[in-house]
Amino acid sequence: MPIIHWGDIVTAFAWFIAVYMVIIILFYSVIMIISCFQLRKEYKLEKIHTYEDYLDDIYTKPISIIVPAYNEEAGIIQSVRSLLSVNYPTYEVIVVNDGSTDSTMEKMINHYDMKEIKRVVRKQINTKMVGKIYQSAILSNLFLIDKENGGKADALNVGLNFSHYPYFCSLDGDSVLEQDAFLKVMKPIIESNEEVIASGGSIRIANGCQIQNGHILKIGLSDKPLVAMQIIEYLRAFLMGRMGLSKHNLLLIISGAFGVFSKHWVIEAGGYRTDTVGEDMELVVRIHRLLKEKNLKKKIVYVPDPVCWTEVPEDITFLRRQRRRWHRGLFESLWIHRKLTFNPKYGSIGLISFPYFWIVEFFGPIIEFSGYIFMILCLLLGGIYIEYAIFLFLLSCLYGSIFSMSAVLLEEWSLTKYPKVSHIIKLFLYSLTETIWYRPMTVFWRCEGIWQMIKGDKSWGEMKRKGVSE
């Protein structure tokens, strides 16, 4: 029986980590190239094309904007105010109070002069008990629904049951939209003659921006390193990740913070699931699955320009909770629909998207965390093992920082949402440090999320908001 030496194990593991990272780098490189071409192409078209035609009711589709609100007293008034001033012909705003324990309800009723109305609601999706329904006496398209606490997904389902229009948008209660966001996010739906059934916009971070009465007055950059790193992370996820996947209808996520869906297809799919913490991704996967099983050629797309500004955690405790929850939600969505994995029946979703999300997004943090431990052990062992450690560290830098820097440059090259050159330089410099401190932290938190999942911990984790609008 051959004797396995410690050195052979170390070498084999080093090569495993290295090969895995090279595969990831190649995959992200392809995604980045596709994103660059697609983003530049769309950006040039945006310069030529105006949205004036879409301001006419003949061309647009009316939208129901559903805002689930749980303890959102810090920003709910400003968020609703921004929604009521969006540049779109026909829409309604439905705020669903999910059993808040703060003054969210009182603020809405007092500020917008909400009066109780009697309305029969067609129950197409089962939900928790609905209490009173209100309508603003001064704005006929603003509604408020008070319901028993059941979570965000249940609140969205209540809004779906109540909504009057064929398309709806799910929007977080702390979000602020740019005025033309709906015209832009609805463009692919309108132009595709309903071939596109869901469209997601970009999420940008409002911390550091000057926002007054629900309107962005001045785009700024927070001085907090934790917020700056999240900005870079969001740029990479949206401009590089989702842009590249959307090009070939491989998108499995539309952010719950800002996305438009065909009401018909969401109800056909059964609405939002209430037993998962990743209800937004799970819904998109379920719709893809439904379409493939019905052999229908519909699309779910990402549009880079329509922007929703939202508050992100500034405290490491709340950021940690968020990332653990996100990773648990990712697993739940993949596990519920695991039969799609490598299943040719589901086309590119089963053969490309699902393997990608399993291998890169879910198992990636475990492999990466193992790599960090391995590098530390190699440094302690000395000798040739130090060379392994240096090699893996350089690969890690290539994998993290270079793609983050590319995302920052891509933002400046195309959308230029950050007006000051100093902002871009600051983000660029921050991106150089990502591999050293920020990425290891998020990798560890995502591994914690896996451990929580193994233990059966399904807690949501309180998220404290201070509000970003004055």
Secondary structure, 3 states (H helix, E strand, C coil): CCCCCHHHHHHHHHHHHHHHHHHHHHHHHHHHHHHHHHHHHHHHHHHHCCCHHHHCCCCCCCEEEEEEECCCCCCHHHHHHHHHCCCCCCEEEEEEEECCCCCHHHHHHHHCCEEEECCCCCCCCCCCCEEEEEEECCCCCEEEEEECCCCHHHHHHHHHHHCCCCEEEEECCCCEECCCHHHHHHHHHHHCCCCEEEEEEEEEECCCCEEECCEEEECCCCCCHHHHHHHHHHHHHHHHHHHHHHHCCCCCCCCCCEEEEEHHHHHHCCCCCCCCCCHHHHHHHHHHHHHHHCCCCCEEEEEEEEEEEECCCCCHHHHHHHHHHHHHHHHHHHHHCHHHCCCHHHHHHHHHHHHHHHHHHHCHHHHHHHHHHHHHHHHHHCCHHHHHHHHHHHHHHHHHHHHHHHHHHHHHHCCCCCCCHHHHHHHHHHHHCHHHHHHHHHHHHHHHHHHHHHHCCCCCCCCCCCCCEC
